[in-house]
């Protein structure tokens, strides 16, 4: 019975989300239905093609390349993809994470600076309340501590970074698949 309900639910949800995968077993079907209602019917983040919490905000989702997880699924996230964001496989974003890919021109606040996309390599975890600023690249298996402000790239990987501005706190072992 559960299997039939799950199949029906995913068939229903595929009407709302082009990027929904039946292999997304980490996500509660009831949460996905609730998100679909608030997102696609009521209108919170209606233009985002994957499930997003109604308290999160995603700007320019067409410039965001999503891996296997749903950026903004957690509460209170702010994801600005105007200069592009690349999430590789298995990148987890916690609640109240901000990822800001574009910055204002310091000589004219009404214009934006074009720059490189933010890249977050596979098996990374962005903890609660961290902030990722423009043109940052995070290496494979990077954990960003809660409340960290990442102003520069940490492309080496297998590390925990934290603080304001973020710095390497410690090296960690390779991620176990």
N, C-alpha and C positions, 0 to 999 in steps of 0.2 A: 504493500500500500504506500509506504514512504517513497519507494522508487518511482511509482506512477505519479504521485503528487509532485515530486521533484522534476520529473520530465515535463509534466504539464506546466509547472511554474516557469521552467526555463523556456518553454515554447511561448508562453505569455510574455515573459520578460524580453525575449528576442524581438518582440514588436516595438519595444521602447529603446533598446540598446543594440546598436550594430556591433559593438565590440565586446559583447558578453560571450564568455566561453563556458561551455558545460563543465569544463574541468575546474572551474573556480569553486572547488568544494570548501575552501576556507571561509567563504562568505555565507552567512545565514540567508536562506531563501526568503524568510519572512522580512529580514532587513532589506534585501534587494527589492522586494515588492513595495515596502514602505518608501524606499528611496525613489523608486520609479513613480509612485503616486505623487510625492512632493516635488520631484524634479521635472517630470514630463507632463503631468496633468496640472498641478498648481503653478509650476513655472520656475522654481529655483534652479538655476544652472541648466536651463532647458537645452541650450546649445551644446552641452558636453555629451559626447557619445558613450561615456562609461558612467557607472553609478558614482554619485558625489553626495556627501551629506548636505542637507539643506542649510546648515550653518556655515558651510565652506563656500569659497568663491573661487572660480576658475576663469581667468581671462585668457582669451585667444587660444582655445583648446586645439584648434587646427595646427598650431605651431608646437604642440606637445606630442612627443613620441612616447607612448606608454609601453612598459614591459608587461609583466604578468600580473601586477598589482594595480589597484585603482588609486591614483593620486587624488587626494581630497576626500577619500572615503571616511576618514576620521573627522571628528567635530572641529569646527573653527579654523580650517586651513585657508590660506590665501596663496594661490598659485597663479603667477602672472607669466604667461608664456609668450609675450609679444616678441622677444628676441629668440625664442626657442628654448625648449627644455627637452632633454633626452633622459628618460628613465629606462635603464636596462632591466633585465629580468630580476625578479625578487627584490625590488626596492620597496621598503615599508616606510610609510609616512605616518607619524603619530599625530595626536591632536594638536591643534594650534600651530602647525608648522607653516612658515612663510617661505616661499621660493619666488624670488623676484628677479626676472631675467633682464629687465630694462631699467635704465636710470635716466633721470632728467639731465639736460644740458645745464651745467652750472652758470653759463652766461645767458641762458634764456630758458627759464623754467617751463615754458609752454612747448618746448620741443624735447624729443627723446634722443638719446645716444644709441646708435646702432652698434651692436657688438656680437661677440661669439655666443653661442647657445650654452646654457648650463648643461653639464653632463654628469649624471650620477650613475656610476658603474654598478654592475650586478652585485647582488647579495649585500646591499647597504641598508642601513637603518637610520632614519632621521627621527630623532626622539622629540618628545613633547616640547613645543615652543621654540624650536631652533629656527634660525633664519639663514637662508642661503641667498647670497647676493649675486649680482650679474657676473657672468663670464667664469664662474667657478667650475672646476672639474674635480669630482671626488673619485678616487680610485676604487677598485673592486674591494668589497667587504670593508667599507668604512662605516663606522658607527659615529654619528654626530650626537654628542651628549645633549641632554635637555637644556634649553636656554642658550645654547651656543650661537654665536654670530660668526658665520663663515664668510670672510671677506676676500680670501685668496684660495687658490687651488691646492688640493692635497691628493695628487695623482698616484702616489705610491701604493696605497691600499693596505689592507690587513692592519688597520689601526683604529684607535678611538681618538676622536678630536673633541675638544670642548673649550669653553671660555669665550671671552669677548675682548679682543678678536680671538678666534679659535686657533688652537695650537695642538700639536700631537701630545696626547696624554700618555698613551702607551701603545706598543705594538701588540698585535694579537695573532693567533694561529690562522691558517688558511680556513675558509668557510667549509663546513661539512655539508655536502649536498644531500 
